[in-house]
């Protein structure tokens, strides 16, 4: 009867061993080749011409041959023992891995059961249990499974706060307790992405799916590093609180805030480093609150803010440095916002404001430095409000003359750009 074959995991394929007969055959063949090579080398070095067929075999020569035979047999036996010992070690390692996986699976099932409990306290215990399992997972795929479950919990719908009305006191307390569970998960995620890649408890390189998650409080990713892997805040809602990606690093990863909504939040990317990969804020909505990229560095990769809508509040790229890669502001709308690029440096990056709309509020590029790279205001529109390039240095961005000629409201330009005035 033919035995069924199941697909093996990458780890099982790694631990699969060659048959012992094949290993021994290869070992003996290698030994014979080495011995033959050594003998041939000695013959050549000693310039040995022929064997004296008249010589007699004395007792000493016979004893030497016997010793040589035993040495060869002992060497072959040692090789066999080495191969067998290696095979035993690998089998033991495979068995240890299977046992670790079995124990991990048992603990995982228990942790998931806790996470589904009706008691917020038990759920909180399940969160910490899953976090510990992710830290101690025997391989990357099992760690990723634990992280996926924690993210899936955050994506579950939840009942909104009924308020502090005494008639709903019990529901309000339950809401606060479950909110604590969600905030604990977010705090633990931030902590693990701050740890250096490759060290214990580091989740860098793992995927993080927070699609559609509602974040109604503080979230701290300060100093976190997103390298390799995929991070998604697609459609996430940030309402109230402070969202900090200050000093975060984005290199080699794909991070998406596509269609995310920031309402009344303080969002900080101050001193963040965008040095590779793709980061998208396309079609994100920033309404009221503040969004800050102060002192951020854009030196590689692609950052898309295309179609983003900034309405009210403040948006700051003060002292940001655009020195490489590309940052797209195409079709972005700034309505009634205070937008600051004061002291920003544009050197080496492609920064197009193509079809961007500035309506109301103030837009300041005061003391900005334009040098190499391509900064374009082609088809940009200035509708009302105040636009200022006072004391800006370097050549005027492309497309700016046409944008200024159709502007509604004052546009302040440096003296060297005065011919751009309509």
Backbone torsions as a table, in degrees:
resi	resn	phi	psi	omega
1	UNK	NA	131.4	179.4
2	UNK	-73.1	137.9	179.1
3	UNK	-88.7	141.1	179.5
4	UNK	-75.7	145.4	179.7
5	UNK	-111.4	131.4	176.9
6	UNK	-103.3	152.6	179.0
7	UNK	-69.3	137.1	-178.1
8	UNK	-96.1	145.7	174.9
9	UNK	-72.2	161.8	178.7
10	UNK	-57.2	-36.2	-179.7
11	UNK	-67.0	-39.2	178.8
12	UNK	-65.9	-38.5	178.1
13	UNK	-64.7	-33.6	179.3
14	UNK	-67.0	-35.8	-177.0
15	UNK	-85.2	-7.4	-178.3
16	UNK	-65.5	133.7	-173.4
17	UNK	-105.2	152.1	173.1
18	UNK	-71.1	155.4	178.7
19	UNK	-64.4	145.6	-175.1
20	UNK	-63.0	-36.3	179.7
21	UNK	-62.7	-44.1	179.0
22	UNK	-63.6	-41.7	180.0
23	UNK	-62.5	-43.3	179.4
24	UNK	-66.0	-41.4	178.9
25	UNK	-59.4	-46.5	178.6
26	UNK	-63.5	-37.2	179.8
27	UNK	-64.7	-47.2	179.7
28	UNK	-64.5	-41.3	179.4
29	UNK	-61.5	-41.6	177.7
30	UNK	-64.4	-39.7	179.7
31	UNK	-64.4	-42.7	179.5
32	UNK	-63.5	-43.2	179.7
33	UNK	-63.3	-41.5	178.6
34	UNK	-64.8	-45.2	180.0
35	UNK	-62.9	-44.2	177.9
36	UNK	-61.2	-40.8	178.6
37	UNK	-64.0	-41.2	178.8
38	UNK	-64.5	-45.2	179.8
39	UNK	-61.2	-44.6	179.9
40	UNK	-63.2	-39.4	178.7
41	UNK	-63.5	-40.2	178.5
42	UNK	-65.4	-41.3	179.3
43	UNK	-60.7	-43.7	-179.8
44	UNK	-67.1	-42.3	-178.1
45	UNK	-67.7	-37.7	-178.9
46	UNK	-85.4	-1.7	-179.9
47	UNK	52.3	46.3	-177.4
48	UNK	-78.6	123.3	-174.1
49	UNK	-92.0	-51.6	-176.8
50	UNK	-155.4	164.4	179.6
51	UNK	-98.2	132.5	-179.9
52	UNK	-73.9	107.3	-176.9
53	UNK	-73.5	-12.8	-179.2
54	UNK	-90.1	-6.8	-178.7
55	UNK	-70.3	145.9	-179.2
56	UNK	-98.5	149.4	179.9
57	UNK	-86.2	106.5	179.8
58	UNK	-89.6	175.2	-175.8
59	UNK	-64.3	-38.6	-178.7
60	UNK	-64.6	-44.1	179.2
61	UNK	-63.7	-41.1	178.6
62	UNK	-61.6	-40.4	179.8
63	UNK	-65.5	-39.3	178.7
64	UNK	-64.3	-39.1	178.5
65	UNK	-65.1	-39.4	178.1
66	UNK	-62.7	-44.6	178.9
67	UNK	-62.2	-39.7	178.6
68	UNK	-63.4	-39.8	179.1
69	UNK	-63.0	-45.2	178.1
70	UNK	-63.3	-35.8	178.5
71	UNK	-64.3	-42.0	178.5
72	UNK	-62.6	-45.2	179.9
73	UNK	-62.3	-43.0	-179.7
74	UNK	-63.8	-40.3	178.6
75	UNK	-63.8	-42.7	177.9
76	UNK	-63.0	-41.4	177.9
77	UNK	-62.6	-37.5	178.4
78	UNK	-65.4	-38.6	177.8
79	UNK	-64.0	-43.2	177.9
80	UNK	-60.7	-44.7	-180.0
81	UNK	-62.2	-37.6	179.8
82	UNK	-64.9	-44.0	179.6
83	UNK	-63.8	-43.8	179.7
84	UNK	-63.1	-41.8	179.9
85	UNK	-64.5	-39.5	178.7
86	UNK	-64.0	-43.4	179.1
87	UNK	-61.9	-42.0	-179.7
88	UNK	-62.9	-40.6	179.8
89	UNK	-62.8	-43.4	-179.4
90	UNK	-66.9	-38.3	177.1
91	UNK	-63.9	-41.1	177.9
92	UNK	-63.0	-40.2	178.6
93	UNK	-64.5	-41.7	178.0
94	UNK	-62.7	-41.4	178.6
95	UNK	-65.0	-39.8	178.9
96	UNK	-64.6	-38.4	178.8
97	UNK	-66.2	-41.3	178.5
98	UNK	-63.3	-39.3	179.4
99	UNK	-66.8	-41.5	178.5
100	UNK	-63.7	-39.1	178.6
101	UNK	-65.7	-40.7	179.5
102	UNK	-62.8	-46.6	179.3
103	UNK	-63.8	-39.5	178.2
104	UNK	-61.0	-42.6	-179.6
105	UNK	-63.4	-41.2	178.6
106	UNK	-63.1	-46.3	-179.7
107	UNK	-66.4	-35.5	179.1
108	UNK	-62.4	-45.1	179.8
109	UNK	-61.3	-41.2	179.3
110	UNK	-65.6	-40.9	-179.2
111	UNK	-66.1	-41.2	179.3
112	UNK	-64.5	-38.9	176.6
113	UNK	-59.5	-41.1	178.4
114	UNK	-64.7	-39.5	-178.1
115	UNK	-65.2	-23.5	178.6
116	UNK	-94.6	8.2	-178.8
117	UNK	-69.5	156.8	175.5
118	UNK	-76.1	-19.0	-177.8
119	UNK	-87.7	123.6	176.9
120	UNK	-58.0	-35.8	-179.5
121	UNK	-65.2	-40.9	178.0
122	UNK	-67.1	-38.8	176.8
123	UNK	-60.0	-41.6	179.7
124	UNK	-62.0	-38.8	175.2
125	UNK	-63.0	-38.2	177.2
126	UNK	-64.3	-36.5	177.5
127	UNK	-61.3	-48.0	-179.4
128	UNK	-68.0	-33.7	177.8
129	UNK	-65.4	-44.6	178.8
130	UNK	-65.6	-37.5	177.7
131	UNK	-62.8	-44.0	177.4
132	UNK	-63.9	-37.6	177.4
133	UNK	-64.2	-40.2	177.6
134	UNK	-62.7	-38.6	179.1
135	UNK	-65.1	-38.7	-173.7
136	UNK	-99.8	7.9	-176.6
137	UNK	-58.7	137.3	-178.1
138	UNK	-70.6	-16.5	175.7
139	UNK	-150.5	171.2	-173.8
140	UNK	-64.4	-39.6	-175.7
141	UNK	-64.4	-38.3	178.3
142	UNK	-69.9	-36.2	175.6
143	UNK	-63.3	-43.2	-179.4
144	UNK	-62.8	-35.3	178.6
145	UNK	-62.3	-42.7	178.8
146	UNK	-63.3	-42.3	179.7
147	UNK	-65.4	-39.5	178.9
148	UNK	-61.1	-39.3	179.8
149	UNK	-66.1	-42.4	178.6
150	UNK	-62.7	-41.7	178.2
151	UNK	-65.7	-39.3	179.5
152	UNK	-63.2	-35.8	177.6
153	UNK	-62.4	-42.0	179.6
154	UNK	-65.7	-26.2	-178.9
155	UNK	-82.0	-11.2	-179.7
156	UNK	-66.7	142.5	176.7
157	UNK	-66.4	150.3	179.3
158	UNK	-139.6	157.3	-178.8
159	UNK	-77.1	131.3	-178.9
160	UNK	-66.9	161.8	-179.6
161	UNK	-63.5	121.9	179.5
162	UNK	-75.1	-5.3	-179.3
163	UNK	96.4	176.8	-175.7
164	UNK	-96.1	18.8	176.1
165	UNK	-61.5	129.7	180.0
166	UNK	-53.9	-27.0	-179.7
167	UNK	-69.2	-21.1	-179.5
168	UNK	-117.9	29.4	-174.4
169	UNK	-60.6	-42.9	-177.7
170	UNK	-64.7	-44.3	178.6
171	UNK	-64.5	-35.7	179.0
172	UNK	-65.1	-43.4	179.2
173	UNK	-64.9	-39.0	178.4
174	UNK	-65.6	-40.8	178.2
175	UNK	-59.2	-44.9	-179.5
176	UNK	-63.5	-37.0	-179.5
177	UNK	-67.2	-44.8	179.3
178	UNK	-69.8	-31.4	175.5
179	UNK	-64.1	-35.8	177.6
180	UNK	-63.2	-38.1	178.6
181	UNK	-62.5	-47.1	-178.9
182	UNK	-64.3	-41.9	-180.0
183	UNK	-67.1	-32.1	177.0
184	UNK	-64.7	-40.9	177.9
185	UNK	-60.9	-46.1	-180.0
186	UNK	-62.7	-40.0	178.8
187	UNK	-64.1	-42.8	-179.4
188	UNK	-67.2	-36.8	177.8
189	UNK	-62.4	-47.0	178.3
190	UNK	-59.4	-41.0	-179.5
191	UNK	-63.0	-41.0	-176.6
192	UNK	-75.2	-27.1	177.2
193	UNK	-82.4	-6.2	174.2
194	UNK	-87.0	-19.5	-176.5
195	UNK	-75.7	139.9	-177.0
196	UNK	-56.3	140.5	-179.0
197	UNK	-59.9	135.6	178.3
198	UNK	92.5	-10.3	178.6
199	UNK	-92.0	165.7	-179.9
200	UNK	-62.0	138.0	178.0
201	UNK	74.6	9.5	175.6
202	UNK	-88.3	133.4	178.1
203	UNK	-106.8	9.0	179.0
204	UNK	-60.2	139.8	-176.7
205	UNK	92.5	-12.7	177.2
206	UNK	-87.7	155.2	176.5
207	UNK	-78.8	145.8	180.0
208	UNK	-133.7	108.1	-175.5
209	UNK	-107.1	100.3	177.7
210	UNK	-114.1	36.2	-179.7
211	UNK	-60.5	126.6	175.6
212	UNK	72.2	8.4	-177.7
213	UNK	-71.5	141.1	174.5
214	UNK	-97.4	121.1	-179.4
215	UNK	-114.7	104.0	-173.2
216	UNK	-109.2	40.3	179.5
217	UNK	-171.1	-164.4	-178.9
218	UNK	-72.2	142.8	173.5
219	UNK	-137.3	128.9	-172.2
220	UNK	-118.1	104.3	171.9
221	UNK	-112.7	26.6	-179.1
222	UNK	-60.3	129.0	178.9
223	UNK	75.7	4.4	179.8
224	UNK	-70.9	154.6	179.8
225	UNK	-124.4	122.9	179.5
226	UNK	-109.2	97.5	-178.0
227	UNK	-127.8	132.2	-176.8
228	UNK	62.6	177.6	177.4
229	UNK	67.0	177.0	-177.3
230	UNK	-126.1	135.7	179.0
231	UNK	-125.9	124.7	-176.0
232	UNK	-124.7	121.6	167.6
233	UNK	-112.6	27.5	-175.8
234	UNK	-56.5	122.7	177.9
235	UNK	69.1	10.6	-179.7
236	UNK	-69.7	152.5	179.8
237	UNK	-116.0	120.4	178.3
238	UNK	-108.6	112.5	-176.9
239	UNK	-127.4	115.6	179.3
240	UNK	74.2	170.7	176.9
241	UNK	75.7	-172.5	-178.9
242	UNK	-119.4	127.1	177.8
243	UNK	-110.0	114.6	-173.6
244	UNK	-117.5	120.1	168.3
245	UNK	-115.7	28.8	-176.9
246	UNK	-60.3	132.6	-179.8
247	UNK	61.4	17.0	176.4
248	UNK	-71.3	153.7	179.3
249	UNK	-116.4	133.6	179.3
250	UNK	-122.9	104.2	-178.8
251	UNK	-144.9	121.2	175.7
252	UNK	75.0	7.1	-177.7
253	UNK	-114.7	169.5	173.4
254	UNK	-115.2	113.3	-176.9
255	UNK	-119.9	125.7	-175.0
256	UNK	-123.3	125.9	169.0
257	UNK	-113.4	25.9	-176.2
258	UNK	-55.7	127.5	178.1
259	UNK	61.0	16.4	176.1
260	UNK	-69.6	153.7	179.8
261	UNK	-119.3	126.8	178.7
262	UNK	-116.5	110.8	-174.9
263	UNK	-125.4	112.2	177.5
264	UNK	70.3	16.0	-178.6
265	UNK	-98.9	158.6	167.6
266	UNK	-102.3	111.4	-176.1
267	UNK	-111.1	121.8	-175.5
268	UNK	-120.9	122.8	168.5
269	UNK	-116.5	28.1	-178.6
270	UNK	-57.0	131.6	176.9
271	UNK	61.5	16.7	175.0
272	UNK	-69.7	151.6	-178.6
273	UNK	-116.6	114.3	177.2
274	UNK	-103.3	96.2	-171.8
275	UNK	-119.3	9.7	179.3
276	UNK	170.4	170.8	179.8
277	UNK	75.5	-161.7	-178.3
278	UNK	-129.8	130.4	176.4
279	UNK	-126.7	126.0	-174.2
280	UNK	-122.9	125.5	169.0
281	UNK	-113.7	21.2	-176.2
282	UNK	-57.2	132.8	177.9
283	UNK	61.2	14.7	174.8
284	UNK	-70.2	155.2	-177.2
285	UNK	-121.5	118.6	178.5
286	UNK	-113.4	107.2	-177.4
287	UNK	-119.2	120.3	-175.8
288	UNK	59.0	-171.9	-177.8
289	UNK	69.2	-167.5	-179.6
290	UNK	-130.7	144.4	175.0
291	UNK	-126.8	121.6	-172.7
292	UNK	-126.6	127.6	172.0
293	UNK	-118.6	33.7	-178.0
294	UNK	-58.7	133.5	176.8
295	UNK	61.1	15.4	178.1
296	UNK	-71.2	151.6	179.1
297	UNK	-117.1	124.7	177.6
298	UNK	-112.1	98.3	-173.0
299	UNK	-121.4	5.5	179.9
300	UNK	179.4	167.7	179.3
301	UNK	74.9	-163.7	-178.3
302	UNK	-131.5	129.0	176.0
303	UNK	-118.5	120.2	-176.9
304	UNK	-110.1	122.6	173.4
305	UNK	-118.8	23.7	-176.9
306	UNK	-63.9	133.0	176.4
307	UNK	72.8	3.5	178.7
308	UNK	-68.6	148.8	-178.3
309	UNK	-119.6	119.4	177.6
310	UNK	-110.7	112.4	-177.8
311	UNK	-125.7	113.5	-178.4
312	UNK	76.3	175.6	177.7
313	UNK	71.5	-160.0	-177.1
314	UNK	-130.9	141.1	176.2
315	UNK	-126.1	122.2	-174.3
316	UNK	-127.0	125.9	168.6
317	UNK	-116.5	32.5	-176.3
318	UNK	-60.1	129.6	179.0
319	UNK	62.1	13.9	175.2
320	UNK	-66.8	148.6	-178.6
321	UNK	-118.3	118.8	177.9
322	UNK	-105.4	94.4	-172.1
323	UNK	-117.4	2.3	-179.7
324	UNK	-176.2	167.1	-179.5
325	UNK	70.9	-151.3	-178.6
326	UNK	-145.3	138.6	176.3
327	UNK	-125.5	115.6	-172.9
328	UNK	-102.5	121.8	174.1
329	UNK	-110.8	16.1	-176.7
330	UNK	-57.3	135.8	177.8
331	UNK	64.0	8.5	176.2
332	UNK	-69.6	147.6	179.0
333	UNK	-121.8	129.9	177.5
334	UNK	-117.5	102.3	-173.7
335	UNK	-116.9	111.3	177.1
336	UNK	71.1	17.5	-177.9
337	UNK	-101.8	158.1	168.5
338	UNK	-95.4	109.1	-175.4
339	UNK	-109.7	124.2	-175.0
340	UNK	-124.3	123.6	168.4
341	UNK	-117.7	30.4	-177.6
342	UNK	-60.6	131.6	178.1
343	UNK	63.3	14.7	176.9
344	UNK	-71.8	154.5	179.7
345	UNK	-119.6	123.5	178.4
346	UNK	-111.2	98.1	-175.8
347	UNK	-143.4	97.1	174.5
348	UNK	104.1	-15.7	179.9
349	UNK	-96.0	152.9	167.8
350	UNK	-90.9	115.4	-176.6
351	UNK	-126.6	85.3	-179.8
352	UNK	-88.5	131.8	170.9
353	UNK	-104.7	33.7	-175.4
354	UNK	-60.3	126.8	178.7
355	UNK	64.3	15.2	176.4
356	UNK	-72.7	151.7	-178.2
357	UNK	-124.5	125.2	177.1
358	UNK	-115.0	110.0	-177.0
359	UNK	-129.0	119.3	-179.5
360	UNK	73.8	176.3	178.7
361	UNK	67.2	-161.3	179.8
362	UNK	-128.0	141.3	176.7
363	UNK	-126.7	119.7	-174.3
364	UNK	-124.2	123.5	169.9
365	UNK	-113.0	28.9	-177.1
366	UNK	-58.1	134.2	177.8
367	UNK	60.6	14.3	175.5
368	UNK	-67.9	147.5	-179.0
369	UNK	-110.4	117.8	178.3
370	UNK	-108.4	118.1	178.2
371	UNK	-128.8	-116.0	179.3
372	UNK	-74.3	174.1	-176.9
373	UNK	94.1	178.6	-175.5
374	UNK	-126.1	104.5	174.4
375	UNK	-107.6	120.6	-172.7
376	UNK	-125.8	134.2	173.8
377	UNK	-113.6	28.5	-178.6
378	UNK	-59.2	127.2	179.1
379	UNK	63.4	14.0	174.3
380	UNK	-70.8	152.8	-176.8
381	UNK	-128.9	131.6	176.7
382	UNK	-111.6	107.4	-178.6
383	UNK	-112.5	99.5	176.2
384	UNK	72.6	-177.6	-178.5
385	UNK	72.6	-164.6	-178.5
386	UNK	-124.1	132.2	177.5
387	UNK	-122.9	128.0	-174.5
388	UNK	-135.1	130.5	171.3
389	UNK	-117.5	28.7	-175.1
390	UNK	-55.8	131.3	177.1
391	UNK	62.8	17.0	173.7
392	UNK	-67.3	150.1	-177.7
393	UNK	-122.2	160.9	-179.7
394	UNK	90.7	-178.7	-179.4
395	UNK	-70.4	150.9	178.8
396	UNK	-67.3	140.2	178.2
397	UNK	-60.6	149.6	179.4
398	UNK	-67.5	146.4	179.1
399	UNK	81.5	-8.7	-177.8
400	UNK	-68.8	-38.5	179.6
401	UNK	-55.6	-45.4	-178.8
402	UNK	-66.5	-38.4	179.8
403	UNK	-64.8	-40.1	-179.6
404	UNK	-69.2	-35.7	-176.9
405	UNK	-66.3	-21.9	-179.4
406	UNK	-111.1	12.4	-175.8
407	UNK	-73.0	144.2	172.3
408	UNK	-104.3	110.5	-176.7
409	UNK	110.9	169.3	-174.5
410	UNK	-72.9	143.4	173.4
411	UNK	-129.7	112.3	-178.2
412	UNK	-89.7	127.9	-177.5
413	UNK	-122.8	154.5	174.3
414	UNK	-67.8	160.2	-175.7
415	UNK	-60.5	-32.7	-178.9
416	UNK	-71.3	-15.2	179.8
417	UNK	-104.7	5.2	-173.0
418	UNK	-53.8	-32.0	176.1
419	UNK	-60.2	-14.1	179.2
420	UNK	-73.9	-18.7	-177.6
421	UNK	-62.6	140.3	178.5
422	UNK	-67.1	NA	NA
